[in-house]
Amino acid sequence: MIHPSEIFWRQLRFAEFDVSEMSMSSLIISVSRGEHPLVAIPVFTMRKFFHTSIIVRTDSGITAPAELRGKRIGVPEYQQTWAIWARGVLQHEFDVHARDIEWFMERNPDKSHVAPPASRRPRACA
């Protein structure tokens, strides 16, 4: 069995499958850049409110979204669908903008599904 993140990467890099699950955000970025002639079929494999799963350390003292300002947040991919949902909710519901947080991306650009431009790329986790 292949992990979904590997499926996304292989499909976006090599168009390896006729049909595959795909990260909505990676697909939108890739198609908008003209990189792939892919078509999305609106089948949602997960029905979840992504922004409800921001996890904080118990010793962080963070008890409210506004307290994320100035904090360091690690994500697998900055453009990961979950991360986009979370940033949107933080901004529009709690007035915490993406620029208020120091973002770290787990995957280096060469392993990224669709790496953001260098000028907007968060730091890679060490």
Secondary structure, 3 states (H helix, E strand, C coil): CCCHHHHHHHHHHHCCCCCCCCCHHHHHHHHHCCCCCCCCCCCCCCCCCHHHHCCCCCCCCCCCHHHHCCCEEEECCCCCHHHHHHHHHHHHHHCCCHHHCEEEECCCHHHCCCCCCHHHCCEECC
